[in-house]
Amino acid sequence: MPTAASFWDNLAEKYAAQPIANPEAYEETLARTRALLKPSDNVLEVGAGTGTTALKLAGDVARITSSDISANMMDIAKAKAADEGVHNVRFVQATPMDAALEEDAPYDAALAFNLLHLVEDVPAAVRHLHALLKPGGLFISKTPCIGQSFSIWPLVVPIMRAIGKAPYVRFLKVSELEDEFRAAGFEIIEAEAIPRGKPNHFVVARKV
């Protein structure tokens, strides 16, 4: 079974070439996030993939530390930043729990889009992000809560993972995810599905 880093390293080129699955939902998420950020903000992104979101938000904030477990993903992100002339994004190969993220802390906001269901220790990840934020800082996330309804994926994914065809996936429920935020010391100030009727749970939480 490949490690999480090697799985995403092997997928990096294919991932970079794929179009965004739901452009309308992605743009809504970006717009909602952009409205919460300030030009002076120092922002952390975890689970950044090939850096698309960081590059789109770079003009709205002072700086972004954009991180991903995959070194290959980060290499692609760096090349994209160079091509686009973006200079206020630092790309770091790291998990959400890594000490490497502490170099630019404290942050005004932390972003985690389509990530937390792929993290084996969600409580540890959320606690670390809480620690990296300034008092009153925002944790903005969107997570597929695919444990909300019955599906065959909990049976299929472990088999696919055993043969290297799938990453670790946690089948979270909305209530479970929100409980993890509160337990880590966050106050949830916004929460809804984007797009409506789908299990992609957008949450804005404030460090208290």
C-alpha positions as CSV (number, residue, x, y, z in Angstrom):
1,M,0.0,0.0,0.0
2,P,1.5,3.4,-1.0
3,T,1.9,6.1,1.5
4,A,-0.4,9.2,1.3
5,A,2.5,11.3,-0.1
6,S,3.5,8.7,-2.7
7,F,-0.1,8.2,-3.8
8,W,-0.6,11.9,-4.5
9,D,2.9,12.3,-6.0
10,N,2.0,9.6,-8.5
11,L,-1.3,11.4,-9.3
12,A,0.1,14.9,-9.5
13,E,0.4,15.3,-13.3
14,K,-3.0,13.7,-14.0
15,Y,-4.6,15.8,-11.2
16,A,-3.1,19.0,-12.6
17,A,-4.5,18.3,-16.1
18,Q,-8.1,17.6,-14.9
19,P,-10.7,20.4,-15.2
20,I,-12.5,21.5,-12.0
21,A,-15.4,19.1,-11.5
22,N,-18.0,21.8,-10.6
23,P,-16.8,25.2,-11.7
24,E,-19.9,27.1,-10.4
25,A,-19.5,25.6,-6.9
26,Y,-15.7,26.3,-6.9
27,E,-16.3,29.9,-7.9
28,E,-18.9,30.3,-5.2
29,T,-16.5,28.9,-2.7
30,L,-13.8,31.3,-3.9
31,A,-16.1,34.3,-3.7
32,R,-17.3,33.4,-0.2
33,T,-13.7,33.0,0.9
34,R,-12.5,36.1,-0.8
35,A,-15.2,38.2,1.0
36,L,-13.8,37.0,4.4
37,L,-10.2,37.9,3.7
38,K,-8.4,41.3,4.0
39,P,-5.6,42.8,1.9
40,S,-3.3,42.7,5.0
41,D,-4.0,39.0,5.8
42,N,-1.3,36.3,6.2
43,V,-3.0,33.1,5.1
44,L,-2.3,29.4,5.4
45,E,-3.7,26.8,2.9
46,V,-3.5,23.1,3.7
47,G,-4.2,20.4,1.1
48,A,-3.4,22.9,-1.7
49,G,-3.0,20.4,-4.5
50,T,-1.3,22.2,-7.4
51,G,-1.9,25.6,-6.0
52,T,-4.9,26.8,-8.0
53,T,-6.8,28.3,-5.1
54,A,-3.8,30.0,-3.6
55,L,-2.9,31.6,-6.9
56,K,-6.4,32.9,-7.4
57,L,-6.5,34.4,-3.9
58,A,-3.0,35.8,-3.9
59,G,-4.1,39.2,-5.2
60,D,-6.5,39.6,-2.3
61,V,-4.1,39.1,0.6
62,A,-0.6,40.0,1.8
63,R,0.9,36.5,1.6
64,I,-0.1,32.9,1.5
65,T,1.7,29.8,2.7
66,S,0.3,27.0,0.5
67,S,1.0,23.5,1.6
68,D,0.4,19.9,0.4
69,I,1.6,16.5,1.4
70,S,2.8,15.9,-2.2
71,A,6.1,17.3,-3.2
72,N,5.2,16.8,-6.9
73,M,2.0,18.8,-6.4
74,M,4.0,21.6,-4.9
75,D,6.5,21.5,-7.7
76,I,3.7,22.0,-10.2
77,A,2.3,24.8,-8.1
78,K,5.7,26.6,-8.0
79,A,5.9,26.4,-11.8
80,K,2.4,27.8,-12.1
81,A,3.2,30.7,-9.8
82,A,6.4,31.5,-11.8
83,D,4.4,31.4,-15.1
84,E,1.7,33.7,-13.6
85,G,4.2,36.1,-12.0
86,V,2.8,35.5,-8.5
87,H,5.4,36.3,-5.8
88,N,3.5,36.4,-2.5
89,V,2.8,32.6,-2.2
90,R,5.2,30.3,-0.5
91,F,4.7,26.6,-1.4
92,V,5.6,24.0,1.3
93,Q,5.5,20.2,1.2
94,A,3.8,19.4,4.5
95,T,0.9,17.8,6.2
96,P,-1.5,19.9,8.3
97,M,0.3,18.7,11.4
98,D,3.8,19.5,10.3
99,A,6.0,22.0,12.2
100,A,7.1,23.5,8.9
101,L,3.8,25.4,8.8
102,E,4.8,27.3,12.0
103,E,7.5,29.3,10.2
104,D,5.0,31.9,8.9
105,A,2.6,31.7,11.9
106,P,0.5,33.2,13.3
107,Y,-2.0,33.4,10.5
108,D,-5.1,35.5,10.1
109,A,-6.9,32.7,8.2
110,A,-6.4,29.0,7.4
111,L,-8.0,27.3,4.4
112,A,-8.7,23.6,3.9
113,F,-10.7,22.7,0.8
114,N,-11.6,19.1,0.0
115,L,-9.0,17.9,2.5
116,L,-10.3,16.8,5.9
117,H,-12.0,13.7,4.7
118,L,-8.5,12.5,3.5
119,V,-6.8,13.1,6.8
120,E,-6.5,10.1,9.2
121,D,-6.3,12.2,12.4
122,V,-8.8,15.0,11.9
123,P,-8.7,16.1,15.6
124,A,-4.9,16.6,15.5
125,A,-5.1,18.5,12.2
126,V,-7.8,20.8,13.4
127,R,-6.0,21.4,16.8
128,H,-2.8,22.3,15.0
129,L,-4.5,24.7,12.7
130,H,-6.2,26.3,15.7
131,A,-2.8,26.8,17.3
132,L,-1.4,28.4,14.2
133,L,-4.1,31.1,14.0
134,K,-4.1,34.5,15.7
135,P,-6.9,35.0,18.3
136,G,-10.0,35.6,16.3
137,G,-8.5,34.0,13.2
138,L,-10.7,32.2,10.7
139,F,-10.6,28.6,9.6
140,I,-12.4,28.3,6.3
141,S,-13.0,24.9,4.9
142,K,-15.1,22.8,2.6
143,T,-15.3,19.1,3.2
144,P,-17.2,16.2,1.5
145,C,-19.2,14.8,4.3
146,I,-19.9,11.5,2.5
147,G,-20.9,9.7,5.6
148,Q,-24.2,11.6,5.6
149,S,-26.1,9.0,3.5
150,F,-25.8,5.3,2.7
151,S,-23.4,4.3,-0.1
152,I,-21.2,1.4,-1.0
153,W,-18.0,3.5,-0.8
154,P,-17.2,2.4,2.8
155,L,-17.0,-1.1,1.4
156,V,-15.2,-0.4,-1.8
157,V,-12.6,2.2,-0.8
158,P,-10.6,-0.1,1.6
159,I,-10.2,-2.6,-1.2
160,M,-9.1,0.0,-3.7
161,R,-6.7,1.4,-1.1
162,A,-5.2,-2.0,-0.5
163,I,-4.2,-2.2,-4.2
164,G,-3.0,1.4,-4.4
165,K,-6.0,2.8,-6.4
166,A,-7.5,5.1,-3.7
167,P,-6.2,7.2,-0.8
168,Y,-7.4,7.0,2.8
169,V,-10.9,8.4,3.0
170,R,-12.9,9.1,6.2
171,F,-16.6,9.0,5.8
172,L,-17.5,12.1,7.9
173,K,-20.9,13.3,8.9
174,V,-21.7,17.0,9.2
175,S,-22.3,16.8,12.9
176,E,-19.1,14.9,13.5
177,L,-17.0,17.5,11.5
178,E,-18.6,20.4,13.4
179,D,-18.0,18.7,16.7
180,E,-14.3,18.4,15.8
181,F,-14.1,22.1,15.2
182,R,-15.8,23.0,18.5
183,A,-13.6,20.5,20.4
184,A,-10.5,22.2,19.0
185,G,-11.7,25.7,20.3
186,F,-13.5,27.1,17.3
187,E,-16.8,28.9,17.1
188,I,-18.7,28.1,13.9
189,I,-20.1,31.3,12.4
190,E,-21.2,30.0,9.0
191,A,-22.1,26.5,7.7
192,E,-23.9,25.3,4.6
193,A,-23.7,23.0,1.6
194,I,-22.0,24.3,-1.5
195,P,-23.6,23.4,-3.9
196,R,-27.0,23.2,-2.3
197,G,-28.2,19.7,-1.7
198,K,-24.7,18.1,-1.9
199,P,-22.6,16.8,0.9
200,N,-19.9,19.4,0.5
201,H,-20.0,21.2,3.8
202,F,-18.6,24.8,3.8
203,V,-17.7,26.0,7.3
204,V,-16.3,29.3,8.6
205,A,-15.1,28.9,12.1
206,R,-13.4,31.5,14.4
207,K,-10.7,30.8,16.9
208,V,-11.9,31.6,20.4
